């Protein structure tokens, strides 16, 4: 054997054969004598909702453009073939790895991967209050950085493995080494250019998407601007833009030949219209200013543009307002995912206004979810049909504007 590959995963849940999927994978090469040789990690688009976001801290926006596991599989196999797998709670990680390889058609069902489990061997090498990774690292004097990230946990596990090796005259997992040497990994090559692994973005502004729109000197026709503005009206409902919204806006601007400078001018006018709407409703609260600031950032204009937009709106109060997305009796509202408010409560509240609920159709007015970037089945269908997806807080504001009786409002 040439050494070890330490693996750690972040997942949507704990049951790989009940459609839980990998959302982040990290692999660390460790030499036979315990030296960390290199690291590799990537976010993974699971093509479904992300499960316990509060645990792994990975949002739908993070994985929107990440490669799928199937696309990453050849690169993963290249990093594990001919080496011994290691993980802390190895049954969990290898179970998910096998399930993903099965889905990709690369191994047959029922394969079990030999692996060294640093949690299993903890009692032999450590005196720790528990076998949790954090406690094991503390007992071994290892710093656990960025816990509950795949790479952070994998690097810590690699150092834990090195501690075990240094504490042994001869490693006690010789049988695992033998089985690993004989394991028949599929020989899969990367077809064409391998996808780049995608790591969590750091400090990227929500408005950076505008830079993807080409800039040129051509003058756009008025109907092109109208088409773009119609889409913007529909997507900027809550002062923010989900990833699929920005992708659609970039595609529409490019398709209609709108230069970036023209798009930014449209955005600036739209912010003035939004500012005028806030002034009309008695602008002045911290919440209303924050809503405008959030919209300005999402549009690539920056918070500093809010003051100018308010001044322009005050000077021209008759400025064109953005399209008002009004609710009408009979409109269908669909709720998706784990919400802060119980769905029965939502159903009672919308019924008081003559609204209905059910599955997603082309005539659905809104899909309400915790995160508009969600990849739940309902949200995916909503995107296919062009149905706006909004957060609970935004929908609450829409209901308030629509005239929801006080006794049915949030917290009543």
C-alpha positions as CSV (number, residue, x, y, z in Angstrom):
1,X,0.0,0.0,0.0
2,X,1.2,3.5,-0.8
3,X,-0.5,5.1,2.2
4,X,-3.9,6.2,3.4
5,X,-6.8,8.4,2.2
6,X,-8.7,10.1,5.0
7,X,-12.2,10.9,4.0
8,X,-14.8,13.1,5.6
9,X,-18.3,14.1,4.3
10,X,-21.0,16.6,5.0
11,X,-24.4,15.2,4.1
12,X,-28.1,16.0,3.9
13,X,-28.9,13.4,6.6
14,X,-27.9,10.1,7.9
15,X,-29.6,7.6,5.6
16,X,-27.8,7.2,2.2
17,X,-30.3,4.7,0.9
18,X,-33.2,6.9,1.7
19,X,-32.1,9.6,-0.7
20,X,-29.7,11.4,1.7
21,X,-26.8,12.7,-0.3
22,X,-23.3,14.1,0.0
23,X,-23.0,17.9,0.0
24,X,-19.3,18.2,0.7
25,X,-16.4,15.8,0.4
26,X,-12.7,16.1,1.6
27,X,-9.9,13.6,1.0
28,X,-6.5,13.9,2.6
29,X,-3.5,11.7,1.5
30,X,-1.4,10.5,4.4
31,X,1.8,8.5,4.0
32,X,2.3,5.1,5.5
33,X,4.3,6.7,8.4
34,X,1.7,9.3,9.1
35,X,2.8,12.4,7.1
36,X,0.0,14.6,5.6
37,X,0.9,14.7,1.9
38,X,-1.9,16.7,0.2
39,X,-5.6,17.7,0.6
40,X,-8.5,17.9,-1.8
41,X,-12.1,18.9,-1.2
42,X,-15.2,20.0,-3.0
43,X,-18.8,21.0,-2.5
44,X,-21.2,18.6,-4.1
45,X,-24.6,19.5,-5.7
46,X,-26.9,16.8,-4.2
47,X,-29.8,17.8,-6.6
48,X,-32.1,18.0,-3.6
49,X,-32.7,20.1,-0.5
50,X,-29.7,20.3,1.9
51,X,-31.1,19.0,5.2
52,X,-29.5,20.3,8.4
53,X,-28.0,23.6,7.1
54,X,-27.4,24.6,10.8
55,X,-25.0,21.7,11.2
56,X,-22.9,21.8,8.0
57,X,-23.5,25.5,7.3
58,X,-23.7,24.9,3.5
59,X,-26.6,26.8,1.8
60,X,-28.4,26.1,-1.5
61,X,-26.6,29.1,-2.9
62,X,-23.2,27.5,-2.1
63,X,-23.9,24.3,-4.1
64,X,-26.0,25.7,-7.0
65,X,-23.1,25.6,-9.4
66,X,-21.1,22.9,-7.7
67,X,-20.4,19.6,-9.6
68,X,-22.6,16.5,-8.8
69,X,-21.0,13.5,-7.2
70,X,-21.3,11.6,-10.5
71,X,-19.1,14.3,-12.2
72,X,-16.6,14.2,-9.3
73,X,-16.5,10.4,-9.1
74,X,-13.5,9.8,-11.3
75,X,-11.4,12.3,-9.4
76,X,-12.6,10.8,-6.1
77,X,-11.6,7.3,-7.3
78,X,-8.2,8.5,-8.4
79,X,-7.6,9.7,-4.9
80,X,-8.7,6.5,-3.1
81,X,-7.5,3.7,-5.5
82,X,-4.6,1.7,-4.1
83,X,-4.8,3.3,-0.7
84,X,-6.4,2.5,2.7
85,X,-9.5,4.5,3.6
86,X,-9.6,6.2,7.0
87,X,-12.5,8.0,8.7
88,X,-13.7,9.0,12.1
89,X,-16.9,6.8,12.3
90,X,-15.8,5.1,9.1
91,X,-19.1,3.2,8.6
92,X,-20.9,6.5,8.1
93,X,-18.6,7.9,5.5
94,X,-17.9,4.6,3.6
95,X,-21.7,3.9,3.5
96,X,-22.3,7.2,1.8
97,X,-19.4,6.8,-0.6
98,X,-20.6,3.3,-1.7
99,X,-24.2,4.6,-2.1
100,X,-23.0,7.5,-4.3
101,X,-20.9,5.2,-6.4
102,X,-23.9,2.8,-6.8
103,X,-26.0,5.7,-8.0
104,X,-23.3,6.6,-10.5
105,X,-23.3,3.0,-11.8
106,X,-19.7,2.4,-10.8
107,X,-20.1,-0.4,-8.2
108,X,-22.7,-3.0,-7.6
109,X,-25.0,-2.9,-4.6
110,X,-23.8,-4.5,-1.5
111,X,-20.1,-3.6,-1.7
112,X,-18.5,-2.9,1.7
113,X,-15.3,-0.8,1.8
114,X,-12.5,-1.7,4.2
115,X,-11.4,1.3,6.2
116,X,-9.6,2.2,9.4
117,X,-11.9,3.9,11.9
118,X,-10.1,6.3,14.1
119,X,-13.2,6.4,16.4
120,X,-13.1,2.6,16.8
121,X,-9.4,2.7,17.8
122,X,-9.7,5.7,20.1
123,X,-9.8,3.7,23.3
124,X,-6.6,2.0,22.5
125,X,-4.6,5.1,21.9
126,X,-6.3,7.9,23.9
127,X,-7.9,8.7,27.2
128,X,-10.8,10.9,26.2
129,X,-14.2,11.7,27.8
130,X,-15.9,10.4,24.6
131,X,-15.0,9.1,21.1
132,X,-16.3,12.3,19.4
133,X,-13.7,13.8,17.1
134,X,-13.4,17.0,19.1
135,X,-12.7,15.0,22.3
136,X,-10.3,12.7,20.6
137,X,-8.4,15.6,19.1
138,X,-8.2,17.4,22.5
139,X,-6.9,14.3,24.2
140,X,-4.2,13.9,21.5
141,X,-3.3,17.6,21.6
142,X,-4.5,18.2,18.0
143,X,-6.2,21.5,17.0
144,X,-9.5,20.9,15.3
145,X,-10.1,23.9,13.0
146,X,-13.4,24.6,11.3
147,X,-15.2,21.7,12.9
148,X,-18.2,20.3,10.9
149,X,-16.6,21.2,7.6
150,X,-15.4,18.3,5.5
151,X,-11.9,19.5,5.1
152,X,-11.5,20.7,8.7
153,X,-12.6,17.3,10.1
154,X,-10.6,15.3,7.5
155,X,-7.4,17.2,8.3
156,X,-8.0,16.7,12.1
157,X,-8.6,13.0,11.5
158,X,-5.4,12.7,9.4
159,X,-3.4,14.1,12.4
160,X,-5.3,11.7,14.7
161,X,-4.2,8.8,12.5
162,X,-0.6,10.1,12.6
163,X,-0.8,10.1,16.4
164,X,-2.0,6.5,16.4
165,X,0.8,5.5,14.0
166,X,3.4,7.3,16.1
167,X,2.1,5.5,19.2
168,X,2.5,2.0,17.7
169,X,5.5,-0.2,17.0
170,X,3.3,-1.9,14.5
171,X,-0.2,-0.7,13.4
172,X,-2.9,-3.0,14.7
173,X,-5.1,-2.8,11.6
174,X,-2.9,-5.1,9.4
175,X,-6.0,-7.0,8.2
176,X,-7.6,-3.8,6.9
177,X,-4.4,-3.0,5.0
178,X,-4.5,-6.4,3.4
179,X,-8.2,-6.1,2.4
180,X,-7.6,-2.6,1.1
181,X,-4.8,-3.8,-1.1
182,X,-7.1,-6.4,-2.7
183,X,-10.1,-4.1,-3.1
184,X,-11.3,-4.0,-6.7
185,X,-11.8,-0.2,-7.3
186,X,-13.4,0.5,-10.6
187,X,-11.0,1.8,-13.2
188,X,-12.8,5.0,-14.4
189,X,-11.1,7.8,-16.3
190,X,-12.2,11.4,-16.5
191,X,-14.1,11.9,-19.8
192,X,-12.6,15.2,-21.2
193,X,-11.9,18.0,-18.8
194,X,-12.5,17.1,-15.2
195,X,-14.9,19.4,-13.3
196,X,-13.1,21.8,-10.9
197,X,-13.8,21.1,-7.3
198,X,-15.8,23.9,-5.7
199,X,-15.1,25.2,-2.3
200,X,-17.2,27.5,-0.1
201,X,-17.1,31.0,-1.3
202,X,-15.7,33.7,1.1
203,X,-17.0,37.2,1.2
204,X,-18.6,37.3,-2.2
205,X,-21.1,40.1,-2.6
206,X,-24.6,39.1,-3.7
207,X,-24.3,41.6,-6.5
208,X,-21.2,40.2,-8.1
209,X,-23.3,38.3,-10.6
210,X,-23.7,41.5,-12.6
211,X,-20.1,41.2,-13.8
212,X,-21.1,38.1,-15.8
213,X,-23.1,40.3,-18.2
214,X,-21.0,41.3,-21.2
215,X,-20.4,45.1,-21.7
216,X,-20.4,46.6,-25.1
217,X,-21.4,49.8,-27.0
218,X,-24.5,48.5,-28.7
219,X,-27.8,50.3,-28.0
220,X,-30.5,48.0,-26.8
221,X,-34.1,48.2,-28.1
222,X,-36.8,49.3,-25.7
223,X,-38.6,45.9,-25.8
224,X,-35.3,44.2,-24.6
225,X,-35.2,46.5,-21.6
226,X,-38.9,45.9,-20.9
227,X,-38.4,42.1,-21.0
228,X,-35.5,42.3,-18.6
229,X,-37.4,44.7,-16.2
230,X,-40.4,42.3,-16.2
231,X,-38.2,39.5,-15.0
232,X,-36.5,41.7,-12.4
233,X,-40.0,42.8,-11.1
234,X,-40.9,39.1,-10.6
235,X,-37.7,38.0,-9.0
236,X,-36.7,40.9,-6.7
237,X,-39.8,40.4,-4.5
238,X,-38.1,40.4,-1.1
239,X,-35.1,42.7,-1.9
240,X,-32.8,39.8,-2.6
241,X,-32.1,37.5,-5.6
242,X,-31.6,33.7,-5.4
243,X,-28.9,32.1,-7.5
244,X,-31.4,30.8,-10.1
245,X,-32.8,34.3,-10.3
246,X,-29.4,35.8,-11.1
247,X,-28.8,33.1,-13.6
248,X,-32.1,33.9,-15.4
249,X,-31.3,37.6,-15.3
250,X,-27.8,37.1,-16.8
251,X,-29.3,34.8,-19.5
252,X,-32.1,37.3,-20.4
253,X,-29.7,40.3,-20.6
254,X,-27.3,38.3,-22.8
255,X,-30.1,37.0,-25.0
256,X,-31.5,40.5,-25.6
257,X,-28.1,42.1,-26.1
258,X,-28.3,44.3,-23.0
259,X,-24.9,45.7,-22.0
260,X,-23.8,45.7,-18.4
261,X,-23.9,49.5,-18.2
262,X,-27.5,49.4,-19.5
263,X,-28.5,46.8,-16.9
264,X,-26.9,48.8,-14.1
265,X,-28.9,51.9,-15.3
266,X,-32.1,49.8,-15.2
267,X,-31.2,48.6,-11.7
268,X,-30.6,52.2,-10.6
269,X,-34.0,53.3,-11.9
270,X,-35.6,50.3,-10.3
271,X,-34.0,51.1,-6.9
272,X,-35.5,54.6,-7.2
273,X,-38.9,53.1,-7.8
274,X,-38.5,50.8,-4.8
275,X,-37.4,53.9,-2.8
276,X,-40.5,55.7,-3.9
277,X,-42.7,52.8,-2.8
278,X,-41.0,52.9,0.6
279,X,-41.6,56.6,0.9
280,X,-45.2,56.2,-0.1
281,X,-45.6,53.8,2.8
282,X,-44.0,56.0,5.3
283,X,-40.3,55.3,5.0
284,X,-38.2,55.8,8.1
285,X,-37.9,52.5,9.9
286,X,-34.7,50.6,10.2
287,X,-36.4,47.6,8.5
288,X,-37.4,49.7,5.4
289,X,-33.9,51.1,5.0
290,X,-32.4,47.6,5.4
291,X,-34.8,46.3,2.7
292,X,-33.6,49.0,0.3
293,X,-29.9,48.3,1.2
294,X,-30.4,44.6,0.6
295,X,-32.0,45.3,-2.8
296,X,-29.1,47.7,-3.7
297,X,-26.5,45.1,-2.9
298,X,-28.4,42.4,-4.8
299,X,-28.5,44.7,-7.9
300,X,-24.8,45.3,-7.8
301,X,-25.2,49.0,-6.8
302,X,-24.0,49.0,-3.2
303,X,-25.5,50.3,0.0
304,X,-24.2,53.8,-0.8
305,X,-26.7,54.2,-3.7
306,X,-29.7,54.1,-1.3
307,X,-29.4,57.7,-0.3
308,X,-29.3,58.9,-3.9
309,X,-32.3,56.7,-4.8
310,X,-34.3,58.2,-1.9
311,X,-33.4,61.7,-3.0
312,X,-34.4,61.0,-6.6
313,X,-37.7,59.4,-5.5
314,X,-38.5,62.3,-3.2
315,X,-37.9,64.8,-6.1
316,X,-40.0,62.8,-8.6
317,X,-42.7,61.0,-6.5
318,X,-44.6,60.0,-9.7
319,X,-41.6,57.9,-10.8
320,X,-42.7,54.6,-12.3
321,X,-43.3,52.0,-9.6
322,X,-42.2,48.4,-10.0
323,X,-44.9,45.9,-10.8
324,X,-46.9,45.3,-7.7
325,X,-47.4,41.5,-7.2
326,X,-50.9,41.6,-5.7
327,X,-52.7,38.7,-4.2
328,X,-56.1,37.8,-5.5
329,X,-58.8,35.6,-4.1
330,X,-58.3,32.0,-5.4
331,X,-54.5,32.4,-5.8
332,X,-52.6,29.2,-5.0
333,X,-49.8,29.5,-2.4
334,X,-47.5,26.5,-2.0
335,X,-45.4,25.9,1.1
336,X,-42.2,23.9,0.9
337,X,-39.6,22.5,3.4
338,X,-39.3,23.1,7.1
339,X,-40.9,26.4,7.9
340,X,-40.8,28.5,11.1
341,X,-44.6,28.6,11.2
342,X,-46.7,25.4,11.2
343,X,-48.3,24.8,7.9
344,X,-51.7,24.4,9.5
345,X,-51.3,27.9,10.8
346,X,-50.4,29.2,7.3
347,X,-53.4,27.4,5.8
348,X,-55.8,29.1,8.3
349,X,-54.3,32.5,7.6
350,X,-54.4,32.3,3.8
351,X,-57.9,30.8,3.9
352,X,-59.1,34.0,5.7
353,X,-58.1,35.9,2.5
354,X,-59.7,33.5,0.1
355,X,-56.3,32.0,-1.0
356,X,-55.7,28.3,-1.6
357,X,-52.8,25.9,-1.2
358,X,-51.8,22.6,-2.8
359,X,-49.2,21.4,-5.3
360,X,-47.1,23.5,-7.7
361,X,-48.8,24.3,-11.0
362,X,-48.1,26.9,-13.7
363,X,-50.7,29.2,-12.1
364,X,-49.3,29.1,-8.6
365,X,-48.8,32.6,-7.3
366,X,-45.9,31.9,-4.9
367,X,-43.9,29.1,-3.4
368,X,-43.0,29.9,0.2
369,X,-39.9,28.3,1.7
370,X,-37.2,29.0,4.3
371,X,-34.5,29.6,1.7
372,X,-35.5,30.7,-1.9
373,X,-32.4,28.8,-3.2
374,X,-33.8,25.5,-1.9
375,X,-33.6,22.5,-4.2
376,X,-36.7,20.8,-2.9
377,X,-39.0,19.2,-5.5
378,X,-41.6,22.0,-5.2
379,X,-39.0,24.7,-5.6
380,X,-37.4,22.9,-8.6
381,X,-40.9,22.7,-10.3
382,X,-41.5,26.4,-9.4
383,X,-38.4,27.4,-11.3
384,X,-39.4,25.3,-14.3
385,X,-42.8,27.1,-14.4
386,X,-41.4,30.5,-13.6
387,X,-43.2,30.8,-10.3
388,X,-41.7,33.2,-7.8
389,X,-40.1,31.6,-4.7
390,X,-40.2,33.8,-1.5
391,X,-39.2,33.5,2.1
392,X,-41.7,33.3,4.9
393,X,-40.8,36.9,6.0
394,X,-41.5,38.2,2.5
395,X,-44.8,36.4,2.3
396,X,-45.8,37.8,5.7
397,X,-45.1,41.3,4.3
398,X,-47.2,40.6,1.2
399,X,-50.1,39.4,3.4
400,X,-49.8,42.5,5.5
401,X,-49.9,44.7,2.4
402,X,-52.8,42.7,1.2
403,X,-54.8,43.4,4.3
404,X,-54.4,40.3,6.5
405,X,-56.6,40.9,9.6
406,X,-54.5,41.8,12.6
407,X,-55.6,38.7,14.6
408,X,-54.1,36.5,11.9
409,X,-50.7,38.2,11.6
410,X,-47.4,36.7,12.7
411,X,-47.3,36.5,16.5
412,X,-51.0,37.2,16.9
